Amino acid sequence: MKKQNVRTLSLIVCTFTYLLVGAAVFDHLESEHEARKSEVLLQIARQLKDNYKIEKNDYTILEEVVLQGVPHKAGQQWKFAGAFYYATTVLTTIGYGHSTPNTVPGKIFTIVYAMVGIPLCLVLFHSIGERLNKFSSIAIKKIKKILKCRATEATEIDLILVVTTLSTITITSGAAVFSRYERWSYFDSVYYCVITLTTIGFGDMVALQKDHALDQQPEYVAFALVFILFGMAIVAACLNLFVLRFVTMNTEDERRDEAEALQAAAGAVRLEGDVITANGSILSGQCPQEANSMTDLTSVCSCTCVSCTPCPSLPVRRTYSLRKRPMNLSYILPRRRHHQQRQQQMQLQQQQQQVTHTETQEELCSSSSEFEYVPLPTIVQKRNSV
């Protein structure tokens, strides 16, 4: 099994296990508190109904009025400042839920606006994150040169440290400001900053929802919008360093496997008498038992015929020829039809060599037994005929 498949299965198992562990922990931490809070609210509702003689239907209307009136405490939600805040939560996929469109045209425009704007915003944050990492690497390189370090190039660990530092500064400073304006505790403010920048956006804590902040505190509105945009750019830089690194590991493994396969194919391979060497050339030869057709002949007539098969007593010398390996590796593994044609050609060559060998042996034997004097031109003609 390839490394990519093993890694994918491991990620699936780890994610599912992480979900199970998280569900068990949240169940243990929040279930009892939820039950107690629900019981207290039911008791308060009964007391209100008994003390003020409120009917069930009237109490339901009162609940609806209270819930619908909460967003209006921030001011007019759909004026330009509030609408800009809503559009920011849509494009950044935070989605607090503090204000939602109530008209049909507003809902249709929200769908179209989100489908076009969310990819645009993701590309923007990704580009800002890349530029931030590039700027960080340049700054790290200059600092290392000032400190006279041997290695001046910025490593991934250096960039991770820089991004982590920037994220910490952004969250802590933003939490201090939100704690002052919203009158939250500092821990709740940190919780709000983390939930916002990670685009979770539960909506249990939303800024700019008190004391008509949208209408009367423009500096606070500007800070909240800049905090969201700049903070999400920092998160995008973190994604470039962490998440994308793990995503590209599959591509690196695939390239490594291809390189190993090519390296193995470039090694020595024996295939039908051809030896492919590591430098890319093919050494053609035959096995010792097939070497009868590739030998030199030494006889009384000084004939050196390569096609003749010598007598068993004559010395055998193997010959090889070199040719370059073609670039297409499919030549190494010929098809079945090509293999059959090559076998047929080899059989025909062997038959022709046997016929030539028989004729040559008869001529050699007759010449060696008679010992008669033959003129030089006759020997040349004989060698040519052989």
N, C-alpha and C positions, 0 to 999 in steps of 0.2 A: 504494500500500500504506500502511495506517495506521501511525502511530508505534508503537502497541501491538504489532502483528505484527512490526515490524522489531526492536523491543526484545526480544521473546520469542525470535526467531530468533538474535539476537546473543547472548543469554544462553546459549542451547543450545550455540552454537558455542564460546563462551568457556569454558563448563564442560567440554565434551568436550576441548577443547585443553588446559585446565588438568590434566585427568586424565592425558592422554598425557604431558605434561611431567613431572608428578609420578611417574608410573610409570618413566619413563626415568631420572630422578634417583635414585629409590630403588634401581633396578636397579644403577646405577653405584656407589652408596655401600654397599649392604648385601650384594650377591651374593657378593663375594669373601670377606668376613668370615664369612658363613654357611657357605661351603664349607670354610674353614679350621677353624671351630669343629666342624663335623660330623666332619671327619677326626680331630681331636683326641679327641673323645668316642668314636669307634670304636676308636681305639688304646687308650684307657683301659679300655674294656670288654674288649678282648682280653686285656690284661694281668691284669685281675681274674679272668677265666675261667682263664687259664693258671696264675696264682700260687696260686689257692685251689681249683683243680679244680672249678669250678662248671659244672654242666650248663646247657644253653640254656634248658630249662624253668624251672630254679631261678632263673636270672638274670632271666627275665621276671617271675616272682613277686616277686623282690626289687625290681625297678623299680616294680611296682605298689604294693608296701608303702611304698616311699619317697615316691612321688607322693601316695598317699592320706594319708600321715601329715603332710604339710606343713601343711595348714590347722589341724591340732590343736595346732600349736605356739602359736597365739594363745590357747588355752583352749577352752572349750566354745562352739562356734559357734552352737548353737541354744538357749542360755539367753537370758534377756530382753535383755541388752546386745548379744549377737551377733545375735539375731533382729531387734532394732531397727536395727542397722547394715545387715543384709541388706534389710529393708523399705525403708530409705532409698535403697539402691542400685537397688532395683526401681522405686520411684516416680520417682526422678530420671533413670531410664533410663541410669545409669552402667554397671551390669552388669559388675562386675569379674570375676566368675566364681570368686572365691575360695571361695565356699561355694554349693552348689546343693542343692535338695531331692532326697532319694533315694526317698521313698515316693510312691505314686500319689496319695493324698489331698493331700500337700504340693504336688505338681506341679499338681493341679487347682486348689487354692486360690491358687497363684501366678498362674495364668492369669486367674482371676476378679479377684483382687486388683489385678493390673496393668491390666486393662481398665477398671476403675473408678477406680483411683488415679492413673494417668498423666494423663488429662485434667484431673482435679481439681488435680493438682500443677502442670500447665502454666498453668491459669487463675490459681492462687495466685501463681506467679512473675511472670506477666504483670501482675497487679494490684499486686504489690509493686514491680515495676519502674516502673509508672506513678506510684505514690505517691512513689517515690524521685526520679523526674524532676520531679514537682511540687514537692517539698521543695527540690530543688536550684535550681529556677527562682526560688522565693521567696527563698532565701538569696542568690542572685546579685543579685536586684533590690535587696535591702537593702544589700548590699555596694556596689553601684554608687551608691546614694543616699548612703551614707557618704562615698564617694570623690568625690561631686558630679559624676558623669558626665552627659553630655547625654542619652544613650539609656540608660534604666534597665531596659528590658525584657530578659529573658533570651532569647538567640538559640539556634539549634540548635548553633552552634559552641561556645557557652559550655557547654551541657549535655554535648556530646561531650567537652570537656576535663575536666569534672567527673567523668563516668563513667570516662573513661580513667585519671584520677588514682586514683579509688577502686579500680578493678581492679588497678592496679599495686601499690597499698598492700596489698590483700588477698593477692595472689599472693606478694609478697616477704616479708610477715610470716608467712604460712602456711608458706612454704618454710623459713624459719628455725626454726620450731617442729618441723616434720617432720624436718628435718636433725638436730636434737638428739635426738629420741626414737627415730627409726628408724636413726640412724647412717648416713644417706645423705650423699652430697656435696651441696653447696648447688645445683649445677646439676641433679642428678637430682631434688632436691626441687622445684625450679621446674618441671621437666618433669612431675612427678607432679601438681602443682597445676593446670597448664594442661590436662592430659589429663582430670583429674577435673572441673573446672568446665565444660569444653566437652562433658561427658557422653560422651566417647569411650570411656574406661574399658577400656584394653587388658587390664589384669590382670597385666602384667609387674611392676608395682610397686604394692603394696597396703599401706595403713597398717593398724595394729592387728593384725598377723600375727606378732608376735615377742614372746617373753618373757611369754606369758600376759597380754598387755596388756588383753584384754577383762575379765579377772577381777581384775587387780591394779592397774590404772591408770585409775580412773574419770574423773579430770580430763582425761586425754588422750583418752579416748573422747568426753567431752562436747565438747572442743575440735574433734575431727575432725568430729562431726556438725554443730556450729554453723558450722564453716568451709564445709562442703558446702552447707548451706541458704543461708547469707548470701552466699556466693560466687556461687551460681546466681541469686540475686536480682539481683546486680550484672550478671550476664550477660543476664538478662531485660531490664534497663534498657538495655543496649547494643543488644539486638535491637529494642526499641521505637524507638531512634534511627536505626539503620542499616537493618536488614532491612525493617521496616515502611514506611520512607520509600520504598524502591524498589518495594515492593508497591503502594503507593497512587499511584504515578506513572501507572499505567495508568488508574485512575479519574479522575485529574486531566486526562489527555489526552482521555478520552471527554467529560468535561464541557466542555472547551475546544472540541472539535469541534462539540458541540451548540450552544454559544453562537455559534460562527462561522456555523453553518447558519441559526440564527434571525436573526442580524444580516444575513446575505445575503438572507434572505427578506423582511426589513423594508425593503430598499432599493427603488428604483424598478423595477417590472416591467411590461412591456407585454404584455397578453394580451387578444386579441379586442376591442380598442378601449378597454380599461380600463387606467388607469395607477395603480398603487399607490404612493403616496408614502411617504417615510420616517416621517412622523408618524402613519401608520396609517389614512389616509383614501384613498378610491378616487375618482379623477378620471375620469368617464365621458365619452367623446367619440367622434368618428369621424374618419376620415381625410379629407383634402380632397376626394377623389373621391367620398366617401360623404356629403358635407356637404349635399347638395341637400335632404334631408329634415329638416335641422336649421337652417334659415335663416329670417330674417324677410323678409316680403314688403312691398314698398313700391309702391303702384299709385295710379291716379287716384282710386280710391274710399277711399284712406287705410286700406286693410285690412292688418292685420298677422297673417296666418295662418301659424302655424309649420308646419302639415302640408302646405302647398302648396309646390310646386316652382316657383321663380321663373324668369323668362326669363333667358337667358344674359347679357343686358345689365344685369340688375339686380344690385346689390351683394350679396355673400355674407358672412354673419357667422356664425361658429361659436358654439355655445352649449354649456356644460358644466354638469353638476350634480355635487354632492358628496354622498357617503354614506360612512358609517363602514365600515371593513373588519371583517368578522366575525372572532371570535377563532380559529375553526377555519381553519387554513391550507389545508385540503383544498379550500376554495372557490376558491383560486387556480388549482388544477389540476382543472377539472371532468371528470366522466367522459364517455365517448364518447356515451352515450345523451343525457345532458343537453345536450351540444354539438349533437347532431342536432336535438333539439327546439327549441333556441334558433335554429338556422338556419331551421327551418320557420316559426317565428313571425316572423322578420325578413322572409322572403319574402312571407308574407301581408300584413305591414304595408306592404311596398313596392308590392304589387298594389293595396291600398286607396288608397295615396297617389297612384298613377298615375291611378286612376279619378277621385279627387277633383281632381287637378291638371287633368285634361282638362275636367271640367265647369267648373272655375273659370276656365280660360283662355278657354273659349267665352263665358262671361258677361262677362269683362273686355274681350274684343275687341269684343263687341257694344255694350257701354256706351261704349267709347272712340270708336267710329266714328260713332255716331248723334248724340252731343252733345245729347241731349234733356234737358230739365229734369225732374228727378225730385225729388219732395218728400222732406223729411228722414225721415219714418217709413219710406218705401220704402227709403232707403239703410241705415237701421238693420237692417231686415228682411233686406236683401241681405247685409249684413256678417255677420249671424247665420247665414244659410244657408251662406255661404262658410266 
